[in-house]
Amino acid sequence: MDFKGVLVNIFGQNRQIVLCAAGTAVALIGLGVVYKYTRPEKKFSRVGVVSQLLVYPMKSGKVVSVETAECLRMGLKYGELRDRHWLVITEDGHMVTGRQQPRLVLVTLSCEGGQLCLNGPEMEELRVPLNQPNNPVVPCRVFSRDVEGRDCGDDVSNWLTRYLESDKTVRLVHFEPHLKPQKPFEKDPLFPKDEKVAYPDAAPIMLMSESSVRDLNTRLDKDVTIYQFRPSIVVSDCEAFTEDTWDHIQIGKVELKRVVGCGRCVLTTVDPETGVITRKEPLDTLKTYRLTDPNQKTAPILGQYYTVKKTGVLHVGETVYKISY
């Protein structure tokens, strides 16, 4: 039997199956065409410009300002530095932040030539291997959520304990991709269930505008800076608090979805230049006019938490677009 005959024979034996498959294919193509021409069209509105990209390698540590950064699902990345991927803990695993130890905000964590480098006022620089795979993985707690980290070793522990002049030993841990992350959904059901972060308070990205801080400064006796609020992305060329309305934005190829306002706490009263905590301003003033988000009932809002829907590279100077339909 020739090839044509074979095809005729197969079709004859499986005619119903072939017709069913063909019908399904036609239906799928039709649905695709209908979706293409009926789905809402994205509209892009220019709302601002990226003025700063800020990475905080160690939770409550000193900021690293960069001109470009990768925007990944778990936050900003610059070289070996990833946002809030190092955490100071007590020996029983509870986090230590600027709320308890304000002078942490003066500690610089950097990476150079395969080494982890720590610097702080009146301290000698400490360098240890960045990767120490033989060190133990320890359970940690960020607020009430369980997470893991790889211990950075005794030299780092001794350095931080001396710097903080603590009567209790503290240690530093590093988050690695295979370790147990936080799931923000467990604290706030507004977050997607599949969202994961290392050691941030809530979300991979916190965005705020320069104009919001300028508005706050008009109400204060002493000005504060954007660094007091520890955002990831700072936007200029927009009105104060307009970021509250940016539910879906695009910067370059990066897409971000707003989840909830960033409720402010006592950490905002730590001066990032001196490491001194007042426990008063600017928090007290914010409470007089920024209790604006029903999902953050007792905390004033300044800045917004975002999840990363499309990853990519961000650059200072890029336009921020609001997406609507």
C-alpha positions as protocol buffer text, in pm:
chain_id: "A"
residue {
  index: 1
  type: MET
  ca { x: 0 y: 0 z: 0 }
}
residue {
  index: 2
  type: ASP
  ca { x: 137 y: 341 z: -94 }
}
residue {
  index: 3
  type: PHE
  ca { x: 160 y: 638 z: 146 }
}
residue {
  index: 4
  type: LYS
  ca { x: -166 y: 788 z: 24 }
}
residue {
  index: 5
  type: GLY
  ca { x: -341 y: 461 z: 83 }
}
residue {
  index: 6
  type: VAL
  ca { x: -201 y: 440 z: 436 }
}
residue {
  index: 7
  type: LEU
  ca { x: -339 y: 786 z: 516 }
}
residue {
  index: 8
  type: VAL
  ca { x: -680 y: 697 z: 375 }
}
residue {
  index: 9
  type: ASN
  ca { x: -684 y: 378 z: 581 }
}
residue {
  index: 10
  type: ILE
  ca { x: -586 y: 561 z: 903 }
}
residue {
  index: 11
  type: PHE
  ca { x: -843 y: 829 z: 847 }
}
residue {
  index: 12
  type: GLY
  ca { x: -1109 y: 570 z: 780 }
}
residue {
  index: 13
  type: GLN
  ca { x: -1033 y: 386 z: 1103 }
}
residue {
  index: 14
  type: ASN
  ca { x: -1002 y: 698 z: 1320 }
}
residue {
  index: 15
  type: ARG
  ca { x: -1234 y: 935 z: 1144 }
}
residue {
  index: 16
  type: GLN
  ca { x: -1422 y: 1032 z: 1461 }
}
residue {
  index: 17
  type: ILE
  ca { x: -1102 y: 1101 z: 1654 }
}
residue {
  index: 18
  type: VAL
  ca { x: -953 y: 1308 z: 1373 }
}
residue {
  index: 19
  type: LEU
  ca { x: -1270 y: 1512 z: 1332 }
}
residue {
  index: 20
  type: CYS
  ca { x: -1291 y: 1570 z: 1708 }
}
residue {
  index: 21
  type: ALA
  ca { x: -928 y: 1685 z: 1723 }
}
residue {
  index: 22
  type: ALA
  ca { x: -980 y: 1915 z: 1425 }
}
residue {
  index: 23
  type: GLY
  ca { x: -1290 y: 2063 z: 1584 }
}
residue {
  index: 24
  type: THR
  ca { x: -1108 y: 2125 z: 1910 }
}
residue {
  index: 25
  type: ALA
  ca { x: -822 y: 2296 z: 1727 }
}
residue {
  index: 26
  type: VAL
  ca { x: -1062 y: 2522 z: 1538 }
}
residue {
  index: 27
  type: ALA
  ca { x: -1242 y: 2610 z: 1863 }
}
residue {
  index: 28
  type: LEU
  ca { x: -915 y: 2699 z: 2038 }
}
residue {
  index: 29
  type: ILE
  ca { x: -806 y: 2915 z: 1748 }
}
residue {
  index: 30
  type: GLY
  ca { x: -1142 y: 3088 z: 1755 }
}
residue {
  index: 31
  type: LEU
  ca { x: -1117 y: 3153 z: 2128 }
}
residue {
  index: 32
  type: GLY
  ca { x: -768 y: 3293 z: 2079 }
}
residue {
  index: 33
  type: VAL
  ca { x: -889 y: 3532 z: 1809 }
}
residue {
  index: 34
  type: VAL
  ca { x: -1186 y: 3642 z: 2021 }
}
residue {
  index: 35
  type: TYR
  ca { x: -959 y: 3704 z: 2324 }
}
residue {
  index: 36
  type: LYS
  ca { x: -710 y: 3898 z: 2114 }
}
residue {
  index: 37
  type: TYR
  ca { x: -971 y: 4139 z: 1987 }
}
residue {
  index: 38
  type: THR
  ca { x: -1191 y: 4167 z: 2298 }
}
residue {
  index: 39
  type: ARG
  ca { x: -941 y: 4179 z: 2585 }
}
residue {
  index: 40
  type: PRO
  ca { x: -895 y: 4521 z: 2746 }
}
residue {
  index: 41
  type: GLU
  ca { x: -617 y: 4725 z: 2591 }
}
residue {
  index: 42
  type: LYS
  ca { x: -341 y: 4843 z: 2822 }
}
residue {
  index: 43
  type: LYS
  ca { x: -312 y: 5219 z: 2856 }
}
residue {
  index: 44
  type: PHE
  ca { x: 11 y: 5377 z: 2975 }
}
residue {
  index: 45
  type: SER
  ca { x: 19 y: 5710 z: 3159 }
}
residue {
  index: 46
  type: ARG
  ca { x: 345 y: 5874 z: 3255 }
}
residue {
  index: 47
  type: VAL
  ca { x: 342 y: 5937 z: 3631 }
}
residue {
  index: 48
  type: GLY
  ca { x: 704 y: 6002 z: 3727 }
}
residue {
  index: 49
  type: VAL
  ca { x: 1073 y: 5927 z: 3691 }
}
residue {
  index: 50
  type: VAL
  ca { x: 1297 y: 5691 z: 3889 }
}
residue {
  index: 51
  type: SER
  ca { x: 1531 y: 5916 z: 4086 }
}
residue {
  index: 52
  type: GLN
  ca { x: 1697 y: 5659 z: 4313 }
}
residue {
  index: 53
  type: LEU
  ca { x: 1742 y: 5283 z: 4340 }
}
residue {
  index: 54
  type: LEU
  ca { x: 1830 y: 5177 z: 4694 }
}
residue {
  index: 55
  type: VAL
  ca { x: 1955 y: 4841 z: 4818 }
}
residue {
  index: 56
  type: TYR
  ca { x: 1978 y: 4743 z: 5185 }
}
residue {
  index: 57
  type: PRO
  ca { x: 2187 y: 4424 z: 5190 }
}
residue {
  index: 58
  type: MET
  ca { x: 2154 y: 4384 z: 5568 }
}
residue {
  index: 59
  type: LYS
  ca { x: 1816 y: 4438 z: 5731 }
}
residue {
  index: 60
  type: SER
  ca { x: 1842 y: 4775 z: 5914 }
}
residue {
  index: 61
  type: GLY
  ca { x: 2192 y: 4825 z: 5772 }
}
residue {
  index: 62
  type: LYS
  ca { x: 2325 y: 5118 z: 5571 }
}
residue {
  index: 63
  type: VAL
  ca { x: 2180 y: 5186 z: 5229 }
}
residue {
  index: 64
  type: VAL
  ca { x: 2365 y: 5127 z: 4900 }
}
residue {
  index: 65
  type: SER
  ca { x: 2255 y: 5372 z: 4630 }
}
residue {
  index: 66
  type: VAL
  ca { x: 2298 y: 5235 z: 4274 }
}
residue {
  index: 67
  type: GLU
  ca { x: 2235 y: 5360 z: 3922 }
}
residue {
  index: 68
  type: THR
  ca { x: 2104 y: 5028 z: 3795 }
}
residue {
  index: 69
  type: ALA
  ca { x: 1969 y: 4712 z: 3957 }
}
residue {
  index: 70
  type: GLU
  ca { x: 1804 y: 4387 z: 3867 }
}
residue {
  index: 71
  type: CYS
  ca { x: 1444 y: 4376 z: 3983 }
}
residue {
  index: 72
  type: LEU
  ca { x: 1376 y: 4014 z: 4075 }
}
residue {
  index: 73
  type: ARG
  ca { x: 1075 y: 3845 z: 4235 }
}
residue {
  index: 74
  type: MET
  ca { x: 1240 y: 3874 z: 4578 }
}
residue {
  index: 75
  type: GLY
  ca { x: 1359 y: 4233 z: 4538 }
}
residue {
  index: 76
  type: LEU
  ca { x: 1649 y: 4436 z: 4402 }
}
residue {
  index: 77
  type: LYS
  ca { x: 1988 y: 4284 z: 4324 }
}
residue {
  index: 78
  type: TYR
  ca { x: 2316 y: 4462 z: 4253 }
}
residue {
  index: 79
  type: GLY
  ca { x: 2609 y: 4229 z: 4187 }
}
residue {
  index: 80
  type: GLU
  ca { x: 2638 y: 4000 z: 4489 }
}
residue {
  index: 81
  type: LEU
  ca { x: 2421 y: 4231 z: 4697 }
}
residue {
  index: 82
  type: ARG
  ca { x: 2055 y: 4143 z: 4730 }
}
residue {
  index: 83
  type: ASP
  ca { x: 1806 y: 4354 z: 4919 }
}
residue {
  index: 84
  type: ARG
  ca { x: 1762 y: 4246 z: 5282 }
}
residue {
  index: 85
  type: HIS
  ca { x: 1926 y: 3907 z: 5233 }
}
residue {
  index: 86
  type: TRP
  ca { x: 2139 y: 3937 z: 5549 }
}
residue {
  index: 87
  type: LEU
  ca { x: 1986 y: 3945 z: 5897 }
}
residue {
  index: 88
  type: VAL
  ca { x: 2122 y: 4006 z: 6247 }
}
residue {
  index: 89
  type: ILE
  ca { x: 1974 y: 3763 z: 6499 }
}
residue {
  index: 90
  type: THR
  ca { x: 1998 y: 3669 z: 6864 }
}
residue {
  index: 91
  type: GLU
  ca { x: 2141 y: 3329 z: 6949 }
}
residue {
  index: 92
  type: ASP
  ca { x: 1790 y: 3187 z: 6964 }
}
residue {
  index: 93
  type: GLY
  ca { x: 1712 y: 3315 z: 6615 }
}
residue {
  index: 94
  type: HIS
  ca { x: 1503 y: 3626 z: 6675 }
}
residue {
  index: 95
  type: MET
  ca { x: 1573 y: 3920 z: 6446 }
}
residue {
  index: 96
  type: VAL
  ca { x: 1762 y: 4226 z: 6567 }
}
residue {
  index: 97
  type: THR
  ca { x: 1684 y: 4552 z: 6383 }
}
residue {
  index: 98
  type: GLY
  ca { x: 1727 y: 4925 z: 6424 }
}
residue {
  index: 99
  type: ARG
  ca { x: 1420 y: 4923 z: 6646 }
}
residue {
  index: 100
  type: GLN
  ca { x: 1622 y: 4753 z: 6918 }
}
residue {
  index: 101
  type: GLN
  ca { x: 1973 y: 4853 z: 6808 }
}
residue {
  index: 102
  type: PRO
  ca { x: 1955 y: 5191 z: 6626 }
}
residue {
  index: 103
  type: ARG
  ca { x: 2330 y: 5196 z: 6549 }
}
residue {
  index: 104
  type: LEU
  ca { x: 2278 y: 4909 z: 6304 }
}
residue {
  index: 105
  type: VAL
  ca { x: 2179 y: 5173 z: 6046 }
}
residue {
  index: 106
  type: LEU
  ca { x: 2546 y: 5283 z: 6036 }
}
residue {
  index: 107
  type: VAL
  ca { x: 2684 y: 4938 z: 5944 }
}
residue {
  index: 108
  type: THR
  ca { x: 2787 y: 4895 z: 5580 }
}
residue {
  index: 109
  type: LEU
  ca { x: 2773 y: 4545 z: 5432 }
}
residue {
  index: 110
  type: SER
  ca { x: 2941 y: 4501 z: 5094 }
}
residue {
  index: 111
  type: CYS
  ca { x: 3086 y: 4222 z: 4881 }
}
residue {
  index: 112
  type: GLU
  ca { x: 3422 y: 4237 z: 4706 }
}
residue {
  index: 113
  type: GLY
  ca { x: 3632 y: 3966 z: 4544 }
}
residue {
  index: 114
  type: GLY
  ca { x: 3437 y: 3681 z: 4696 }
}
residue {
  index: 115
  type: GLN
  ca { x: 3450 y: 3836 z: 5041 }
}
residue {
  index: 116
  type: LEU
  ca { x: 3186 y: 3975 z: 5273 }
}
residue {
  index: 117
  type: CYS
  ca { x: 3296 y: 4313 z: 5413 }
}
residue {
  index: 118
  type: LEU
  ca { x: 3161 y: 4486 z: 5724 }
}
residue {
  index: 119
  type: ASN
  ca { x: 3237 y: 4845 z: 5820 }
}
residue {
  index: 120
  type: GLY
  ca { x: 3110 y: 5060 z: 6105 }
}
residue {
  index: 121
  type: PRO
  ca { x: 3208 y: 5373 z: 6302 }
}
residue {
  index: 122
  type: GLU
  ca { x: 3523 y: 5324 z: 6511 }
}
residue {
  index: 123
  type: MET
  ca { x: 3549 y: 4961 z: 6396 }
}
residue {
  index: 124
  type: GLU
  ca { x: 3816 y: 4792 z: 6189 }
}
residue {
  index: 125
  type: GLU
  ca { x: 3695 y: 4653 z: 5859 }
}
residue {
  index: 126
  type: LEU
  ca { x: 3612 y: 4283 z: 5873 }
}
residue {
  index: 127
  type: ARG
  ca { x: 3646 y: 4055 z: 5571 }
}
residue {
  index: 128
  type: VAL
  ca { x: 3534 y: 3693 z: 5564 }
}
residue {
  index: 129
  type: PRO
  ca { x: 3453 y: 3453 z: 5276 }
}
residue {
  index: 130
  type: LEU
  ca { x: 3120 y: 3536 z: 5119 }
}
residue {
  index: 131
  type: ASN
  ca { x: 3025 y: 3174 z: 5072 }
}
residue {
  index: 132
  type: GLN
  ca { x: 3071 y: 2943 z: 5368 }
}
residue {
  index: 133
  type: PRO
  ca { x: 2873 y: 2629 z: 5274 }
}
residue {
  index: 134
  type: ASN
  ca { x: 2995 y: 2433 z: 5577 }
}
residue {
  index: 135
  type: ASN
  ca { x: 2840 y: 2681 z: 5821 }
}
residue {
  index: 136
  type: PRO
  ca { x: 2509 y: 2570 z: 5974 }
}
residue {
  index: 137
  type: VAL
  ca { x: 2167 y: 2674 z: 5849 }
}
residue {
  index: 138
  type: VAL
  ca { x: 1967 y: 2809 z: 6141 }
}
residue {
  index: 139
  type: PRO
  ca { x: 1596 y: 2879 z: 6194 }
}
residue {
  index: 140
  type: CYS
  ca { x: 1512 y: 3249 z: 6236 }
}
residue {
  index: 141
  type: ARG
  ca { x: 1207 y: 3461 z: 6313 }
}
residue {
  index: 142
  type: VAL
  ca { x: 1115 y: 3783 z: 6133 }
}
residue {
  index: 143
  type: PHE
  ca { x: 830 y: 3919 z: 6341 }
}
residue {
  index: 144
  type: SER
  ca { x: 611 y: 3610 z: 6379 }
}
residue {
  index: 145
  type: ARG
  ca { x: 721 y: 3433 z: 6062 }
}
residue {
  index: 146
  type: ASP
  ca { x: 966 y: 3144 z: 6034 }
}
residue {
  index: 147
  type: VAL
  ca { x: 1256 y: 3167 z: 5791 }
}
residue {
  index: 148
  type: GLU
  ca { x: 1607 y: 3024 z: 5758 }
}
residue {
  index: 149
  type: GLY
  ca { x: 1955 y: 3165 z: 5714 }
}
residue {
  index: 150
  type: ARG
  ca { x: 2311 y: 3037 z: 5686 }
}
residue {
  index: 151
  type: ASP
  ca { x: 2529 y: 3152 z: 5974 }
}
residue {
  index: 152
  type: CYS
  ca { x: 2812 y: 3384 z: 5866 }
}
residue {
  index: 153
  type: GLY
  ca { x: 3056 y: 3261 z: 6132 }
}
residue {
  index: 154
  type: ASP
  ca { x: 3206 y: 3351 z: 6470 }
}
residue {
  index: 155
  type: ASP
  ca { x: 3427 y: 3633 z: 6340 }
}
residue {
  index: 156
  type: VAL
  ca { x: 3123 y: 3821 z: 6212 }
}
residue {
  index: 157
  type: SER
  ca { x: 2930 y: 3745 z: 6531 }
}
residue {
  index: 158
  type: ASN
  ca { x: 3212 y: 3881 z: 6748 }
}
residue {
  index: 159
  type: TRP
  ca { x: 3245 y: 4195 z: 6532 }
}
residue {
  index: 160
  type: LEU
  ca { x: 2874 y: 4279 z: 6550 }
}
residue {
  index: 161
  type: THR
  ca { x: 2849 y: 4200 z: 6921 }
}
residue {
  index: 162
  type: ARG
  ca { x: 3141 y: 4433 z: 6995 }
}
residue {
  index: 163
  type: TYR
  ca { x: 3007 y: 4705 z: 6768 }
}
residue {
  index: 164
  type: LEU
  ca { x: 2664 y: 4700 z: 6932 }
}
residue {
  index: 165
  type: GLU
  ca { x: 2823 y: 4678 z: 7277 }
}
residue {
  index: 166
  type: SER
  ca { x: 2566 y: 4411 z: 7346 }
}
residue {
  index: 167
  type: ASP
  ca { x: 2563 y: 4204 z: 7660 }
}
residue {
  index: 168
  type: LYS
  ca { x: 2414 y: 3924 z: 7453 }
}
residue {
  index: 169
  type: THR
  ca { x: 2578 y: 3760 z: 7153 }
}
residue {
  index: 170
  type: VAL
  ca { x: 2432 y: 3843 z: 6813 }
}
residue {
  index: 171
  type: ARG
  ca { x: 2497 y: 3662 z: 6487 }
}
residue {
  index: 172
  type: LEU
  ca { x: 2457 y: 3734 z: 6115 }
}
residue {
  index: 173
  type: VAL
  ca { x: 2280 y: 3500 z: 5875 }
}
residue {
  index: 174
  type: HIS
  ca { x: 2256 y: 3504 z: 5496 }
}
residue {
  index: 175
  type: PHE
  ca { x: 1955 y: 3392 z: 5292 }
}
residue {
  index: 176
  type: GLU
  ca { x: 2026 y: 3144 z: 5011 }
}
residue {
  index: 177
  type: PRO
  ca { x: 1778 y: 3050 z: 4735 }
}
residue {
  index: 178
  type: HIS
  ca { x: 1713 y: 2696 z: 4864 }
}
residue {
  index: 179
  type: LEU
  ca { x: 1639 y: 2804 z: 5222 }
}
residue {
  index: 180
  type: LYS
  ca { x: 1295 y: 2855 z: 5372 }
}
residue {
  index: 181
  type: PRO
  ca { x: 1168 y: 3205 z: 5285 }
}
residue {
  index: 182
  type: GLN
  ca { x: 897 y: 3417 z: 5438 }
}
residue {
  index: 183
  type: LYS
  ca { x: 549 y: 3410 z: 5286 }
}
residue {
  index: 184
  type: PRO
  ca { x: 390 y: 3756 z: 5326 }
}
residue {
  index: 185
  type: PHE
  ca { x: 45 y: 3601 z: 5279 }
}
residue {
  index: 186
  type: GLU
  ca { x: 78 y: 3445 z: 5624 }
}
residue {
  index: 187
  type: LYS
  ca { x: 83 y: 3793 z: 5777 }
}
residue {
  index: 188
  type: ASP
  ca { x: -141 y: 3977 z: 5532 }
}
residue {
  index: 189
  type: PRO
  ca { x: -387 y: 3789 z: 5305 }
}
residue {
  index: 190
  type: LEU
  ca { x: -374 y: 4077 z: 5055 }
}
residue {
  index: 191
  type: PHE
  ca { x: -45 y: 3931 z: 4926 }
}
residue {
  index: 192
  type: PRO
  ca { x: -50 y: 3651 z: 4666 }
}
residue {
  index: 193
  type: LYS
  ca { x: -14 y: 3307 z: 4823 }
}
residue {
  index: 194
  type: ASP
  ca { x: 292 y: 3226 z: 4613 }
}
residue {
  index: 195
  type: GLU
  ca { x: 481 y: 3544 z: 4710 }
}
residue {
  index: 196
  type: LYS
  ca { x: 817 y: 3488 z: 4884 }
}
residue {
  index: 197
  type: VAL
  ca { x: 1072 y: 3721 z: 5043 }
}
residue {
  index: 198
  type: ALA
  ca { x: 1390 y: 3682 z: 5246 }
}
residue {
  index: 199
  type: TYR
  ca { x: 1408 y: 3927 z: 5540 }
}
residue {
  index: 200
  type: PRO
  ca { x: 1202 y: 4238 z: 5446 }
}
residue {
  index: 201
  type: ASP
  ca { x: 915 y: 4335 z: 5674 }
}
residue {
  index: 202
  type: ALA
  ca { x: 655 y: 4251 z: 5410 }
}
residue {
  index: 203
  type: ALA
  ca { x: 718 y: 4288 z: 5037 }
}
residue {
  index: 204
  type: PRO
  ca { x: 1003 y: 4265 z: 4785 }
}
residue {
  index: 205
  type: ILE
  ca { x: 962 y: 4628 z: 4676 }
}
residue {
  index: 206
  type: MET
  ca { x: 866 y: 4944 z: 4861 }
}
residue {
  index: 207
  type: LEU
  ca { x: 819 y: 5252 z: 4644 }
}
residue {
  index: 208
  type: MET
  ca { x: 765 y: 5613 z: 4745 }
}
residue {
  index: 209
  type: SER
  ca { x: 798 y: 5961 z: 4599 }
}
residue {
  index: 210
  type: GLU
  ca { x: 1031 y: 6246 z: 4686 }
}
residue {
  index: 211
  type: SER
  ca { x: 734 y: 6483 z: 4693 }
}
residue {
  index: 212
  type: SER
  ca { x: 569 y: 6285 z: 4974 }
}
residue {
  index: 213
  type: VAL
  ca { x: 874 y: 6344 z: 5193 }
}
residue {
  index: 214
  type: ARG
  ca { x: 885 y: 6712 z: 5094 }
}
residue {
  index: 215
  type: ASP
  ca { x: 521 y: 6743 z: 5200 }
}
residue {
  index: 216
  type: LEU
  ca { x: 605 y: 6582 z: 5534 }
}
residue {
  index: 217
  type: ASN
  ca { x: 896 y: 6822 z: 5587 }
}
residue {
  index: 218
  type: THR
  ca { x: 665 y: 7122 z: 5557 }
}
residue {
  index: 219
  type: ARG
  ca { x: 501 y: 6995 z: 5877 }
}
residue {
  index: 220
  type: LEU
  ca { x: 819 y: 6920 z: 6076 }
}
residue {
  index: 221
  type: ASP
  ca { x: 1053 y: 7142 z: 6275 }
}
residue {
  index: 222
  type: LYS
  ca { x: 1351 y: 6942 z: 6147 }
}
residue {
  index: 223
  type: ASP
  ca { x: 1368 y: 6796 z: 5796 }
}
residue {
  index: 224
  type: VAL
  ca { x: 1404 y: 6424 z: 5737 }
}
residue {
  index: 225
  type: THR
  ca { x: 1543 y: 6253 z: 5428 }
}
residue {
  index: 226
  type: ILE
  ca { x: 1411 y: 5976 z: 5207 }
}
residue {
  index: 227
  type: TYR
  ca { x: 1665 y: 5739 z: 5369 }
}
residue {
  index: 228
  type: GLN
  ca { x: 1472 y: 5751 z: 5694 }
}
residue {
  index: 229
  type: PHE
  ca { x: 1200 y: 5546 z: 5523 }
}
residue {
  index: 230
  type: ARG
  ca { x: 1415 y: 5282 z: 5350 }
}
residue {
  index: 231
  type: PRO
  ca { x: 1239 y: 5256 z: 5010 }
}
residue {
  index: 232
  type: SER
  ca { x: 1365 y: 5040 z: 4723 }
}
residue {
  index: 233
  type: ILE
  ca { x: 1252 y: 5271 z: 4442 }
}
residue {
  index: 234
  type: VAL
  ca { x: 1225 y: 5649 z: 4474 }
}
residue {
  index: 235
  type: VAL
  ca { x: 1021 y: 5844 z: 4219 }
}
residue {
  index: 236
  type: SER
  ca { x: 1039 y: 6214 z: 4134 }
}
residue {
  index: 237
  type: ASP
  ca { x: 839 y: 6449 z: 3910 }
}
residue {
  index: 238
  type: CYS
  ca { x: 500 y: 6366 z: 4062 }
}
residue {
  index: 239
  type: GLU
  ca { x: 257 y: 6498 z: 4323 }
}
residue {
  index: 240
  type: ALA
  ca { x: 281 y: 6405 z: 4691 }
}
residue {
  index: 241
  type: PHE
  ca { x: 118 y: 6073 z: 4780 }
}
residue {
  index: 242
  type: THR
  ca { x: 9 y: 6005 z: 4424 }
}
residue {
  index: 243
  type: GLU
  ca { x: 189 y: 5670 z: 4454 }
}
residue {
  index: 244
  type: ASP
  ca { x: -109 y: 5565 z: 4668 }
}
residue {
  index: 245
  type: THR
  ca { x: -306 y: 5531 z: 4342 }
}
residue {
  index: 246
  type: TRP
  ca { x: -51 y: 5346 z: 4128 }
}
residue {
  index: 247
  type: ASP
  ca { x: -201 y: 4999 z: 4139 }
}
residue {
  index: 248
  type: HIS
  ca { x: -10 y: 4866 z: 3837 }
}
residue {
  index: 249
  type: ILE
  ca { x: 305 y: 5030 z: 3702 }
}
residue {
  index: 250
  type: GLN
  ca { x: 574 y: 4962 z: 3445 }
}
residue {
  index: 251
  type: ILE
  ca { x: 935 y: 5081 z: 3447 }
}
residue {
  index: 252
  type: GLY
  ca { x: 1128 y: 4968 z: 3141 }
}
residue {
  index: 253
  type: LYS
  ca { x: 1031 y: 4600 z: 3112 }
}
residue {
  index: 254
  type: VAL
  ca { x: 959 y: 4565 z: 3483 }
}
residue {
  index: 255
  type: GLU
  ca { x: 596 y: 4542 z: 3597 }
}
residue {
  index: 256
  type: LEU
  ca { x: 494 y: 4598 z: 3958 }
}
residue {
  index: 257
  type: LYS
  ca { x: 157 y: 4547 z: 4128 }
}
residue {
  index: 258
  type: ARG
  ca { x: 64 y: 4746 z: 4438 }
}
residue {
  index: 259
  type: VAL
  ca { x: -56 y: 4541 z: 4736 }
}
residue {
  index: 260
  type: VAL
  ca { x: -93 y: 4766 z: 5039 }
}
residue {
  index: 261
  type: GLY
  ca { x: 35 y: 5088 z: 5191 }
}
residue {
  index: 262
  type: CYS
  ca { x: 353 y: 5076 z: 5396 }
}
residue {
  index: 263
  type: GLY
  ca { x: 249 y: 5124 z: 5756 }
}
residue {
  index: 264
  type: ARG
  ca { x: 518 y: 5318 z: 5940 }
}
residue {
  index: 265
  type: CYS
  ca { x: 672 y: 5228 z: 6275 }
}
residue {
  index: 266
  type: VAL
  ca { x: 932 y: 5353 z: 6524 }
}
residue {
  index: 267
  type: LEU
  ca { x: 1217 y: 5268 z: 6284 }
}
residue {
  index: 268
  type: THR
  ca { x: 1135 y: 5592 z: 6099 }
}
residue {
  index: 269
  type: THR
  ca { x: 1253 y: 5783 z: 6407 }
}
residue {
  index: 270
  type: VAL
  ca { x: 1611 y: 5652 z: 6372 }
}
residue {
  index: 271
  type: ASP
  ca { x: 1841 y: 5910 z: 6212 }
}
residue {
  index: 272
  type: PRO
  ca { x: 2028 y: 5727 z: 5932 }
}
residue {
  index: 273
  type: GLU
  ca { x: 2328 y: 5960 z: 5971 }
}
residue {
  index: 274
  type: THR
  ca { x: 2375 y: 5934 z: 6348 }
}
residue {
  index: 275
  type: GLY
  ca { x: 2204 y: 5611 z: 6450 }
}
residue {
  index: 276
  type: VAL
  ca { x: 2011 y: 5797 z: 6721 }
}
residue {
  index: 277
  type: ILE
  ca { x: 1646 y: 5704 z: 6787 }
}
residue {
  index: 278
  type: THR
  ca { x: 1394 y: 5961 z: 6918 }
}
residue {
  index: 279
  type: ARG
  ca { x: 1079 y: 5745 z: 6911 }
}
residue {
  index: 280
  type: LYS
  ca { x: 893 y: 6066 z: 6825 }
}
residue {
  index: 281
  type: GLU
  ca { x: 934 y: 6234 z: 6488 }
}
residue {
  index: 282
  type: PRO
  ca { x: 847 y: 6203 z: 6207 }
}
residue {
  index: 283
  type: LEU
  ca { x: 614 y: 5926 z: 6325 }
}
residue {
  index: 284
  type: ASP
  ca { x: 404 y: 6146 z: 6553 }
}
residue {
  index: 285
  type: THR
  ca { x: 339 y: 6397 z: 6274 }
}
residue {
  index: 286
  type: LEU
  ca { x: 259 y: 6125 z: 6020 }
}
residue {
  index: 287
  type: LYS
  ca { x: -9 y: 5992 z: 6255 }
}
residue {
  index: 288
  type: THR
  ca { x: -190 y: 6327 z: 6239 }
}
residue {
  index: 289
  type: TYR
  ca { x: -268 y: 6308 z: 5869 }
}
residue {
  index: 290
  type: ARG
  ca { x: -160 y: 5978 z: 5711 }
}
residue {
  index: 291
  type: LEU
  ca { x: -383 y: 5719 z: 5880 }
}
residue {
  index: 292
  type: THR
  ca { x: -526 y: 5667 z: 5534 }
}
residue {
  index: 293
  type: ASP
  ca { x: -531 y: 5292 z: 5469 }
}
residue {
  index: 294
  type: PRO
  ca { x: -801 y: 5077 z: 5634 }
}
residue {
  index: 295
  type: ASN
  ca { x: -571 y: 4777 z: 5596 }
}
residue {
  index: 296
  type: GLN
  ca { x: -314 y: 4952 z: 5818 }
}
residue {
  index: 297
  type: LYS
  ca { x: -550 y: 5077 z: 6087 }
}
residue {
  index: 298
  type: THR
  ca { x: -302 y: 5209 z: 6344 }
}
residue {
  index: 299
  type: ALA
  ca { x: 2 y: 5284 z: 6127 }
}
residue {
  index: 300
  type: PRO
  ca { x: 39 y: 5598 z: 5913 }
}
residue {
  index: 301
  type: ILE
  ca { x: 111 y: 5533 z: 5546 }
}
residue {
  index: 302
  type: LEU
  ca { x: 415 y: 5660 z: 5359 }
}
residue {
  index: 303
  type: GLY
  ca { x: 507 y: 5463 z: 5048 }
}
residue {
  index: 304
  type: GLN
  ca { x: 353 y: 5154 z: 4896 }
}
residue {
  index: 305
  type: TYR
  ca { x: 438 y: 4784 z: 4891 }
}
residue {
  index: 306
  type: TYR
  ca { x: 464 y: 4616 z: 4551 }
}
residue {
  index: 307
  type: THR
  ca { x: 509 y: 4266 z: 4415 }
}
residue {
  index: 308
  type: VAL
  ca { x: 713 y: 4203 z: 4099 }
}
residue {
  index: 309
  type: LYS
  ca { x: 498 y: 4070 z: 3815 }
}
residue {
  index: 310
  type: LYS
  ca { x: 764 y: 4096 z: 3543 }
}
residue {
  index: 311
  type: THR
  ca { x: 1134 y: 4099 z: 3624 }
}
residue {
  index: 312
  type: GLY
  ca { x: 1399 y: 4303 z: 3446 }
}
residue {
  index: 313
  type: VAL
  ca { x: 1666 y: 4568 z: 3490 }
}
residue {
  index: 314
  type: LEU
  ca { x: 1589 y: 4911 z: 3635 }
}
residue {
  index: 315
  type: HIS
  ca { x: 1783 y: 5231 z: 3572 }
}
residue {
  index: 316
  type: VAL
  ca { x: 1780 y: 5568 z: 3744 }
}
residue {
  index: 317
  type: GLY
  ca { x: 1620 y: 5817 z: 3506 }
}
residue {
  index: 318
  type: GLU
  ca { x: 1365 y: 5576 z: 3360 }
}
residue {
  index: 319
  type: THR
  ca { x: 1003 y: 5683 z: 3321 }
}
residue {
  index: 320
  type: VAL
  ca { x: 740 y: 5531 z: 3547 }
}
residue {
  index: 321
  type: TYR
  ca { x: 414 y: 5447 z: 3371 }
}
residue {
  index: 322
  type: LYS
  ca { x: 81 y: 5371 z: 3534 }
}
residue {
  index: 323
  type: ILE
  ca { x: -104 y: 5091 z: 3358 }
}
residue {
  index: 324
  type: SER
  ca { x: -481 y: 5105 z: 3325 }
}
residue {
  index: 325
  type: TYR
  ca { x: -736 y: 4925 z: 3110 }
}
